[in-house]
Amino acid sequence: MMKKATTKKDVMYTVDLTKIDGDGAFPCPKCGAIISPDDESEEVYTILETKVKGDKLAELILMCKKCGSKIRLVGFLQQPKV
C-alpha cells in the first residue's frame, strides 16, 4: 500500500513595520536573515505580491531566499493622529 505524501501547510509570518525601530531592517522570523528596505538587489528576499489601497502601499508579501519563508509586511498605512 502507498502512503500519501504529507504536506506541511505554508506558514506566513506577519511583520508590523510600525513596531520596528531604526531604518526598517528586520530579521526573518524563521532563519534570522536580515531583510533591509535598502537592499534593492533582491539577494536576501524576493517581493511576491504588492497590495495597494488607493494610491498608497498597504502591504507587501516577501519570500526570504535563505529559508523560503513568506513574510507579510504591514504598517505602511498609518492612521492619522488626532
Biotite code that builds the C-alpha atoms (Angstrom):
import biotite.structure as struc

atoms = struc.array([
    struc.Atom([0.000, 0.000, 0.000], chain_id="A", res_id=1, res_name="MET", atom_name="CA", element="C"),
    struc.Atom([1.270, 3.506, -0.863], chain_id="A", res_id=2, res_name="MET", atom_name="CA", element="C"),
    struc.Atom([1.440, 6.225, 1.722], chain_id="A", res_id=3, res_name="LYS", atom_name="CA", element="C"),
    struc.Atom([0.107, 9.674, 0.996], chain_id="A", res_id=4, res_name="LYS", atom_name="CA", element="C"),
    struc.Atom([2.754, 12.344, 0.991], chain_id="A", res_id=5, res_name="ALA", atom_name="CA", element="C"),
    struc.Atom([2.298, 14.638, 3.928], chain_id="A", res_id=6, res_name="THR", atom_name="CA", element="C"),
    struc.Atom([2.480, 18.289, 3.066], chain_id="A", res_id=7, res_name="THR", atom_name="CA", element="C"),
    struc.Atom([3.329, 20.987, 5.509], chain_id="A", res_id=8, res_name="LYS", atom_name="CA", element="C"),
    struc.Atom([0.944, 23.929, 5.459], chain_id="A", res_id=9, res_name="LYS", atom_name="CA", element="C"),
    struc.Atom([2.667, 27.132, 4.379], chain_id="A", res_id=10, res_name="ASP", atom_name="CA", element="C"),
    struc.Atom([3.167, 29.446, 7.315], chain_id="A", res_id=11, res_name="VAL", atom_name="CA", element="C"),
    struc.Atom([3.060, 33.156, 6.607], chain_id="A", res_id=12, res_name="MET", atom_name="CA", element="C"),
    struc.Atom([4.775, 35.388, 9.129], chain_id="A", res_id=13, res_name="TYR", atom_name="CA", element="C"),
    struc.Atom([3.483, 38.931, 9.678], chain_id="A", res_id=14, res_name="THR", atom_name="CA", element="C"),
    struc.Atom([5.820, 41.827, 10.474], chain_id="A", res_id=15, res_name="VAL", atom_name="CA", element="C"),
    struc.Atom([4.309, 45.165, 11.533], chain_id="A", res_id=16, res_name="ASP", atom_name="CA", element="C"),
    struc.Atom([6.617, 47.944, 10.350], chain_id="A", res_id=17, res_name="LEU", atom_name="CA", element="C"),
    struc.Atom([5.216, 50.371, 12.928], chain_id="A", res_id=18, res_name="THR", atom_name="CA", element="C"),
    struc.Atom([6.850, 48.240, 15.631], chain_id="A", res_id=19, res_name="LYS", atom_name="CA", element="C"),
    struc.Atom([10.342, 48.301, 14.086], chain_id="A", res_id=20, res_name="ILE", atom_name="CA", element="C"),
    struc.Atom([12.895, 50.844, 15.257], chain_id="A", res_id=21, res_name="ASP", atom_name="CA", element="C"),
    struc.Atom([15.725, 52.185, 13.137], chain_id="A", res_id=22, res_name="GLY", atom_name="CA", element="C"),
    struc.Atom([15.994, 52.058, 9.361], chain_id="A", res_id=23, res_name="ASP", atom_name="CA", element="C"),
    struc.Atom([13.285, 49.442, 8.803], chain_id="A", res_id=24, res_name="GLY", atom_name="CA", element="C"),
    struc.Atom([15.559, 46.394, 8.596], chain_id="A", res_id=25, res_name="ALA", atom_name="CA", element="C"),
    struc.Atom([14.333, 43.293, 10.433], chain_id="A", res_id=26, res_name="PHE", atom_name="CA", element="C"),
    struc.Atom([15.380, 39.656, 10.828], chain_id="A", res_id=27, res_name="PRO", atom_name="CA", element="C"),
    struc.Atom([13.477, 36.903, 9.044], chain_id="A", res_id=28, res_name="CYS", atom_name="CA", element="C"),
    struc.Atom([11.145, 35.421, 11.691], chain_id="A", res_id=29, res_name="PRO", atom_name="CA", element="C"),
    struc.Atom([12.298, 31.893, 10.803], chain_id="A", res_id=30, res_name="LYS", atom_name="CA", element="C"),
    struc.Atom([16.023, 31.983, 9.972], chain_id="A", res_id=31, res_name="CYS", atom_name="CA", element="C"),
    struc.Atom([17.185, 35.424, 11.148], chain_id="A", res_id=32, res_name="GLY", atom_name="CA", element="C"),
    struc.Atom([18.488, 36.686, 7.790], chain_id="A", res_id=33, res_name="ALA", atom_name="CA", element="C"),
    struc.Atom([18.462, 40.498, 7.834], chain_id="A", res_id=34, res_name="ILE", atom_name="CA", element="C"),
    struc.Atom([15.886, 41.914, 5.425], chain_id="A", res_id=35, res_name="ILE", atom_name="CA", element="C"),
    struc.Atom([16.531, 45.569, 4.683], chain_id="A", res_id=36, res_name="SER", atom_name="CA", element="C"),
    struc.Atom([14.426, 48.036, 2.685], chain_id="A", res_id=37, res_name="PRO", atom_name="CA", element="C"),
    struc.Atom([17.723, 49.487, 1.384], chain_id="A", res_id=38, res_name="ASP", atom_name="CA", element="C"),
    struc.Atom([18.635, 46.160, -0.286], chain_id="A", res_id=39, res_name="ASP", atom_name="CA", element="C"),
    struc.Atom([17.389, 46.554, -3.842], chain_id="A", res_id=40, res_name="GLU", atom_name="CA", element="C"),
    struc.Atom([19.450, 43.632, -5.167], chain_id="A", res_id=41, res_name="SER", atom_name="CA", element="C"),
    struc.Atom([16.899, 41.014, -4.018], chain_id="A", res_id=42, res_name="GLU", atom_name="CA", element="C"),
    struc.Atom([19.755, 38.759, -2.869], chain_id="A", res_id=43, res_name="GLU", atom_name="CA", element="C"),
    struc.Atom([18.123, 38.120, 0.528], chain_id="A", res_id=44, res_name="VAL", atom_name="CA", element="C"),
    struc.Atom([14.439, 38.357, -0.366], chain_id="A", res_id=45, res_name="TYR", atom_name="CA", element="C"),
    struc.Atom([12.019, 38.481, -3.290], chain_id="A", res_id=46, res_name="THR", atom_name="CA", element="C"),
    struc.Atom([8.836, 40.556, -3.471], chain_id="A", res_id=47, res_name="ILE", atom_name="CA", element="C"),
    struc.Atom([5.974, 38.178, -4.285], chain_id="A", res_id=48, res_name="LEU", atom_name="CA", element="C"),
    struc.Atom([2.978, 40.498, -4.071], chain_id="A", res_id=49, res_name="GLU", atom_name="CA", element="C"),
    struc.Atom([2.234, 44.193, -3.616], chain_id="A", res_id=50, res_name="THR", atom_name="CA", element="C"),
    struc.Atom([-1.124, 45.387, -2.277], chain_id="A", res_id=51, res_name="LYS", atom_name="CA", element="C"),
    struc.Atom([-2.186, 48.992, -2.776], chain_id="A", res_id=52, res_name="VAL", atom_name="CA", element="C"),
    struc.Atom([-5.154, 50.887, -1.315], chain_id="A", res_id=53, res_name="LYS", atom_name="CA", element="C"),
    struc.Atom([-5.986, 53.930, -3.381], chain_id="A", res_id=54, res_name="GLY", atom_name="CA", element="C"),
    struc.Atom([-2.577, 55.219, -4.397], chain_id="A", res_id=55, res_name="ASP", atom_name="CA", element="C"),
    struc.Atom([-0.739, 54.116, -1.224], chain_id="A", res_id=56, res_name="LYS", atom_name="CA", element="C"),
    struc.Atom([1.204, 50.955, -0.495], chain_id="A", res_id=57, res_name="LEU", atom_name="CA", element="C"),
    struc.Atom([-0.760, 48.890, 2.030], chain_id="A", res_id=58, res_name="ALA", atom_name="CA", element="C"),
    struc.Atom([1.064, 45.548, 2.234], chain_id="A", res_id=59, res_name="GLU", atom_name="CA", element="C"),
    struc.Atom([3.956, 43.570, 0.775], chain_id="A", res_id=60, res_name="LEU", atom_name="CA", element="C"),
    struc.Atom([4.409, 39.808, 0.653], chain_id="A", res_id=61, res_name="ILE", atom_name="CA", element="C"),
    struc.Atom([8.077, 38.788, 0.598], chain_id="A", res_id=62, res_name="LEU", atom_name="CA", element="C"),
    struc.Atom([9.895, 35.487, 0.434], chain_id="A", res_id=63, res_name="MET", atom_name="CA", element="C"),
    struc.Atom([13.173, 35.001, 2.296], chain_id="A", res_id=64, res_name="CYS", atom_name="CA", element="C"),
    struc.Atom([15.639, 33.460, -0.159], chain_id="A", res_id=65, res_name="LYS", atom_name="CA", element="C"),
    struc.Atom([17.615, 31.837, 2.652], chain_id="A", res_id=66, res_name="LYS", atom_name="CA", element="C"),
    struc.Atom([14.822, 29.682, 4.134], chain_id="A", res_id=67, res_name="CYS", atom_name="CA", element="C"),
    struc.Atom([11.845, 30.171, 1.784], chain_id="A", res_id=68, res_name="GLY", atom_name="CA", element="C"),
    struc.Atom([9.560, 31.712, 4.433], chain_id="A", res_id=69, res_name="SER", atom_name="CA", element="C"),
    struc.Atom([6.774, 34.006, 3.302], chain_id="A", res_id=70, res_name="LYS", atom_name="CA", element="C"),
    struc.Atom([6.595, 37.286, 5.198], chain_id="A", res_id=71, res_name="ILE", atom_name="CA", element="C"),
    struc.Atom([3.661, 39.705, 5.127], chain_id="A", res_id=72, res_name="ARG", atom_name="CA", element="C"),
    struc.Atom([4.719, 43.312, 5.810], chain_id="A", res_id=73, res_name="LEU", atom_name="CA", element="C"),
    struc.Atom([2.005, 45.567, 7.208], chain_id="A", res_id=74, res_name="VAL", atom_name="CA", element="C"),
    struc.Atom([2.001, 49.030, 8.754], chain_id="A", res_id=75, res_name="GLY", atom_name="CA", element="C"),
    struc.Atom([2.614, 51.133, 5.659], chain_id="A", res_id=76, res_name="PHE", atom_name="CA", element="C"),
    struc.Atom([-0.704, 52.928, 6.078], chain_id="A", res_id=77, res_name="LEU", atom_name="CA", element="C"),
    struc.Atom([-0.734, 54.721, 9.388], chain_id="A", res_id=78, res_name="GLN", atom_name="CA", element="C"),
    struc.Atom([-3.864, 56.136, 10.947], chain_id="A", res_id=79, res_name="GLN", atom_name="CA", element="C"),
    struc.Atom([-3.831, 59.927, 11.295], chain_id="A", res_id=80, res_name="PRO", atom_name="CA", element="C"),
    struc.Atom([-3.132, 61.046, 14.851], chain_id="A", res_id=81, res_name="LYS", atom_name="CA", element="C"),
    struc.Atom([-5.949, 63.007, 16.457], chain_id="A", res_id=82, res_name="VAL", atom_name="CA", element="C"),
])
